Every structure is written in C-alpha cells, then in structure tokens.
Amino acid sequence: MLFKDYDPLKKKQFQILDEKGKIVKPDLEPKLSKEELIKMYKTMSLGRIADIKALQYQRQGRMLTYPPNRGQEATQVGSIAALDEKDWLSPAFRELNMFLYRGISLENIYLYWYGNEWGNHFPIEKHVLPVNVIIGSQVTHAAGLAYASKVLKKNEVALATIGDGGTSHGEFYEGLNFAASYNAPLVVVIQNNQYAISTPRKKATKAETLAQKAVAFGIPGIQVDGNDILAMYVATKQAVEYAREGNGPVLIEAVTYRLGAHTTSDDPTIYRSNEEVQEWEKKDPLIRFKKYLIDKKYWSEEEDQKLEEENTNFVGETFRKVESTG
C-alpha cells in the first residue's frame, strides 16, 4: 500500500513523472492503455483552452465572475480518472477539467458561469453534484453520500475536492471526522494551489503539510506532486480501492499552483511575484504530460497542433451557442 511509504507529517511528495516528463518510479507507472492516456491528455488540453477563453469572455463583459483553472489540470484529471463510473464527485467551484472528463458538457459549464443556473443541472447518471461555492460543505455532502453508500451497500466511493484555504473551514473537519468515525468510503483531494485567494499557504496554517491533517482523523494521508498526472492517478486509485474495501476515508494533498487569478475579480500581482509564477510555469502539467506521451510514441507535435485548432473552434462554437440561448 502506497500510503505506508509516505508519512504525511513529512514533506515528501509522491511523484512518478518528473518536471521533464521522465518516469522516476518505473515500478509505480500505471498500466494505462494508450486510449486512456490520450483521453486524459485531450481533456486537459480542452480544459486549458476553455479556461483561457473563459477568462477572455469575462474580460469582454460576456461572462460573469469565473475561477481560472490553468495549472491544476493534472490534479483534477488524474484524480477523476481513477474513479469508477458509479462513484460520486462532490466538487467545489474550480473543477472544470473534472467535469469535462466525467462527461459534463462544456455548454453546461459555460452556461453556469454565464449566469444561468440551469448550467448547474448535471445528468444524474454522471454522479456529479452541482458546483458548490460554499467552501467546505462539499466535504460534508460527500461524507453523506459515502455513508449512504455504506448503509445501502452500493459499493460507491465519494470523492470531494477542496482548496488549501478550505482546509481551515469547519465543514472540512466535520465531514472527514464523520466519515472516519463510520468508516465511510470517502476520498478528499486538497488542491493545494498555494493561495486561499490572497493568503499564502504558509500563513493559513502552521502545519508542515496539509496531508498531515489526516492524522487527527486516524486515516491515511499523502502529499502528491499535483502537477504529475500519473502520481495523482495512482494515489487516488489506491485511495479509492482502500475506501471501497471498507477501511474508511483517505486524504490526498495535491501540491500544485494556480497560474492565474483566484477569480476574475482578483489581481494576483498584488500578493505574489512574477518570478514565483515563472518558476511554477516550468512545472506546467500539460507540457510534462505531453512530453511523456511523445516519448511513448503515443502523440506528436503535429497531432497537438491539430487538437489545439479543433479545441479552439469547439470552444468558440460552444460559447456562441450559450450566448444565443443563455
């Protein structure tokens, strides 16, 4: 079990794919098919373009407040890809890539940020709860889903996502404590993007890691390189299997970075330096994963350029449809 080798009290990030796109732990490289890997990459690529365009639409006055995702694609896609179709996602509000991978249409997503609440109406068979802006409550919702799964013997796992700042909110603790007490099949992924709006992670808590918060609940916790999609997949897969087997919750801290603003109402230049952003841009999860796929002969720069053009056209067509009907 992976969690036995990674002490949440220590700053030791689990990593499989390094910043240059090279495998550093061959024995832990997941046995994913070419089709699965390409689906993961295509979701990240679409998410990146949809995110950039959403920011542009908002700046043009054509969309309401929007929370950028750029830089967090691997954390999101790696974790959601590890779920079974029957498992539940209880999201916060910065989960664009998770929605796309799960089959929520971009039209739905854009419609919501356009200001139409109907965009938050997801098909029930997708097992995705609505966007949740009330910080922390998505964990208690997921704990309830997980407990219901246990009582009804549905064998479903609930995955909740939360930001680093959200771990200072009461419902984060309440949900995990409840699930731990009843051995409910819950996995919580902390998207530690280093800032709770303008509050840096180091000022939000004295804990050395956010993964160590698992110790108080008596559950496993692990800190993962959140820009490494393979590490995120493997850690979440093992966490889901552990929870499904009746062992209770698992807490995963994904160390990543929000390359953009907290929302389109935020100006990050006030509280962080360009040098810091540039350092994290070198760890771009999309570039890292692309290099890995190209090295495996699964992908090429020519295919990548074609995909970018297709995604750009698709995103534009989708938003025009939202504007005409929203």
C-alpha positions in Angstrom: 0.0 0.0 0.0 1.4 3.3 -1.2 0.3 5.2 2.0 2.7 3.2 4.2 5.7 4.6 2.5 4.7 8.3 2.7 4.5 9.9 6.1 2.0 12.8 5.9 4.0 14.5 8.7 7.0 14.9 6.4 7.4 17.0 3.2 7.9 14.0 0.9 5.8 14.3 -2.3 4.8 11.2 -4.1 6.0 11.6 -7.8 6.2 9.3 -10.8 6.6 11.7 -13.7 9.2 14.5 -13.1 9.1 18.0 -14.4 10.9 17.0 -17.6 8.3 14.3 -18.4 10.5 11.4 -17.4 9.5 8.4 -15.3 11.3 8.4 -11.9 9.5 5.4 -10.4 9.1 2.8 -13.2 7.6 0.2 -10.8 4.7 2.6 -10.0 4.0 3.7 -13.5 0.2 2.9 -14.0 -0.7 0.3 -16.6 -3.0 2.6 -18.6 -3.8 2.0 -22.2 -2.9 4.4 -25.0 -6.6 5.3 -25.3 -6.9 6.1 -21.6 -3.8 8.2 -21.6 -4.9 10.1 -24.7 -8.3 10.7 -23.2 -6.7 12.2 -20.1 -4.4 14.5 -22.2 -7.2 15.6 -24.5 -9.4 16.5 -21.5 -6.5 18.6 -20.1 -5.9 20.3 -23.5 -9.6 21.1 -23.9 -9.7 22.4 -20.3 -6.7 24.6 -20.8 -8.2 26.3 -23.9 -11.7 26.5 -22.4 -10.2 28.1 -19.3 -8.2 30.7 -21.3 -11.2 31.6 -23.5 -13.5 31.9 -20.4 -11.1 34.5 -19.0 -11.2 36.4 -22.3 -15.0 36.2 -22.4 -15.3 37.6 -18.9 -12.9 40.4 -19.6 -15.1 41.3 -22.7 -18.1 41.5 -20.4 -19.7 38.4 -21.9 -19.4 36.1 -18.9 -19.8 36.6 -15.1 -17.1 36.0 -12.5 -15.1 33.0 -13.3 -12.4 30.9 -11.4 -9.4 30.1 -13.6 -8.0 26.5 -13.6 -4.8 26.9 -15.5 -2.0 24.9 -13.9 -4.3 22.5 -12.0 -5.3 20.2 -14.9 -3.2 17.2 -13.7 -4.6 17.3 -10.2 -8.1 17.2 -11.5 -7.9 14.8 -14.4 -5.5 12.4 -12.6 -7.9 12.0 -9.6 -11.2 11.8 -11.5 -9.8 9.3 -14.0 -9.2 6.9 -11.0 -12.9 6.7 -10.1 -15.4 4.1 -11.4 -18.4 5.4 -13.2 -20.7 4.6 -10.2 -18.5 6.7 -7.9 -19.6 10.3 -6.9 -17.8 13.6 -7.3 -18.7 16.4 -4.8 -16.8 19.4 -6.3 -16.1 22.9 -5.1 -16.0 25.5 -8.0 -12.6 25.1 -9.7 -13.2 21.7 -11.2 -13.6 22.4 -14.9 -11.3 19.5 -16.0 -13.0 17.0 -13.7 -16.4 17.9 -15.2 -15.1 17.5 -18.7 -13.6 14.2 -18.0 -16.7 12.9 -16.3 -18.8 13.9 -19.4 -20.4 17.1 -18.3 -20.7 19.3 -21.4 -18.7 22.4 -21.8 -22.0 24.1 -22.7 -23.3 23.3 -19.3 -20.2 24.6 -17.6 -20.2 27.8 -19.6 -23.9 28.3 -19.1 -23.4 28.3 -15.3 -20.6 30.9 -15.4 -22.6 32.9 -17.9 -25.2 33.3 -15.1 -27.8 30.7 -16.0 -28.3 28.4 -13.0 -29.6 25.7 -15.4 -26.0 25.1 -16.3 -25.6 23.6 -12.8 -28.1 20.9 -13.7 -26.0 17.8 -14.4 -27.3 14.5 -15.7 -28.0 12.3 -12.7 -26.2 9.3 -14.2 -22.9 11.2 -14.2 -22.9 11.2 -10.4 -21.6 14.7 -10.1 -23.0 17.1 -7.6 -23.6 20.8 -8.6 -20.9 23.5 -8.4 -20.5 24.4 -4.7 -19.3 27.8 -3.8 -19.9 27.4 -0.1 -16.4 26.5 1.0 -16.1 23.2 2.9 -19.7 22.0 2.5 -18.8 19.8 -0.4 -16.9 17.6 2.1 -19.9 17.1 4.3 -22.0 16.4 1.3 -19.5 13.8 0.1 -19.4 12.2 3.6 -23.2 11.9 3.5 -23.0 10.2 0.1 -20.3 7.9 1.3 -22.2 6.9 4.4 -25.3 6.3 2.4 -23.3 4.1 0.1 -22.2 2.0 3.0 -25.6 1.7 4.6 -27.3 0.8 1.3 -24.3 -1.5 0.3 -23.9 0.3 -3.1 -20.1 0.0 -3.1 -19.8 3.6 -4.3 -17.0 5.9 -3.2 -17.4 9.6 -2.9 -14.6 12.0 -3.8 -14.6 15.6 -2.6 -12.3 18.3 -3.7 -11.3 21.4 -1.7 -8.7 24.1 -1.8 -5.9 24.6 0.7 -7.8 27.5 2.2 -10.8 25.4 2.5 -9.0 23.1 5.0 -9.3 25.9 7.5 -13.1 25.7 7.4 -15.1 23.7 9.9 -17.0 21.5 7.4 -13.8 20.1 6.2 -13.1 18.7 9.6 -16.7 17.8 10.3 -17.1 15.8 7.1 -13.8 13.9 7.5 -14.4 13.2 11.2 -17.9 11.8 10.5 -16.7 9.6 7.6 -13.7 8.4 9.6 -15.8 7.6 12.6 -18.2 5.4 10.5 -15.6 4.1 8.0 -17.4 5.7 5.2 -15.8 5.3 1.7 -14.7 8.9 1.2 -11.6 10.3 -0.5 -10.8 14.0 -0.2 -8.4 15.7 -2.6 -6.9 19.0 -1.4 -6.0 21.1 -4.4 -3.2 23.0 -2.7 -2.6 25.7 -5.3 -0.6 27.7 -2.7 -3.1 30.6 -2.2 -6.5 31.0 -0.5 -7.4 34.0 -2.6 -4.5 36.2 -1.4 -3.5 34.3 1.7 -0.4 32.2 1.1 -0.5 28.6 2.2 2.3 29.2 4.8 0.2 31.8 6.6 -3.0 29.8 6.6 -1.8 27.1 8.9 1.3 26.1 10.9 1.0 22.5 9.7 4.1 21.4 7.8 1.8 19.7 5.3 -1.9 19.6 4.7 -1.8 15.9 4.3 -0.9 15.6 8.0 -4.3 16.8 8.9 -5.3 13.1 8.3 -3.5 12.1 11.5 -6.2 13.8 13.6 -8.9 11.7 12.0 -6.9 8.4 12.3 -6.9 7.9 8.5 -4.1 7.7 5.8 -2.9 10.9 4.3 -0.4 11.5 1.5 1.2 14.5 -0.2 1.4 14.2 -4.0 3.0 16.2 -6.8 -0.2 17.6 -8.1 1.3 18.5 -11.5 2.1 14.8 -12.1 -1.0 13.3 -13.6 0.4 9.7 -13.2 1.1 10.2 -9.5 -2.3 11.7 -9.0 -4.0 8.8 -10.7 -2.1 6.1 -8.8 -2.6 7.8 -5.4 -6.3 8.3 -6.0 -6.7 4.8 -7.4 -5.2 3.3 -4.3 -7.2 5.6 -2.0 -10.5 4.7 -3.8 -9.7 0.9 -3.5 -8.8 1.3 0.2 -12.0 3.2 0.9 -14.2 0.8 -1.2 -12.8 -2.1 0.8 -14.4 -0.7 4.0 -11.3 0.9 5.5 -12.6 4.4 5.7 -11.5 7.7 4.2 -8.2 8.8 2.7 -6.9 12.4 2.5 -4.7 13.4 -0.5 -2.8 16.7 -0.7 -2.1 17.6 -4.3 0.7 20.2 -4.4 0.0 22.3 -7.5 -0.2 26.0 -8.4 -2.9 28.4 -9.6 -1.1 30.1 -12.5 -4.0 32.6 -12.9 -6.1 34.6 -10.6 -8.3 33.3 -7.8 -11.2 34.5 -9.8 -11.7 37.2 -12.5 -12.3 39.6 -9.6 -8.8 39.1 -8.2 -5.5 40.7 -9.1 -2.7 38.2 -8.0 0.1 40.6 -8.9 -0.7 42.4 -5.6 0.3 39.4 -3.4 2.8 37.3 -5.4 5.8 37.9 -7.7 6.2 37.2 -11.4 9.3 35.3 -10.6 7.3 32.9 -8.4 4.8 32.3 -11.2 7.5 31.8 -13.8 9.1 29.1 -11.6 5.8 27.2 -11.4 5.3 27.6 -15.2 8.3 25.4 -15.6 6.3 22.7 -13.9 3.3 23.0 -16.2 1.4 19.8 -16.0 0.2 19.9 -19.6 3.8 20.2 -21.0 5.1 17.5 -18.7 2.4 15.0 -19.8 2.8 15.8 -23.5 6.5 15.1 -23.3 5.7 11.7 -21.7 3.2 10.8 -24.4 5.5 11.8 -27.2 8.4 9.7 -25.7 6.0 6.7 -25.7 5.2 7.4 -29.4 1.5 7.9 -28.4 1.4 11.5 -29.5 3.2 14.1 -31.7 3.5 17.8 -32.1 1.5 17.7 -35.3 -1.3 16.0 -33.6 -1.1 18.5 -30.8 -1.4 21.5 -33.1 -4.4 19.9 -34.8 -6.0 19.3 -31.4 -5.4 22.9 -30.4 -7.2 24.1 -33.5 -10.1 21.7 -33.0 -10.5 22.7 -29.4 -10.3 26.4 -30.1 -13.1 26.1 -32.7 -15.2 23.9 -30.5 -14.9 26.3 -27.5 -15.8 29.2 -29.7 -18.8 27.4 -31.2 -20.0 26.3 -27.7 -19.8 29.8 -26.3 -21.7 31.3 -29.2 -24.4 28.8 -28.5 -24.5 29.8 -24.9 -24.8 33.4 -25.8 -27.6 32.8 -28.2 -29.7 30.6 -25.8 -28.4 31.6 -22.3 
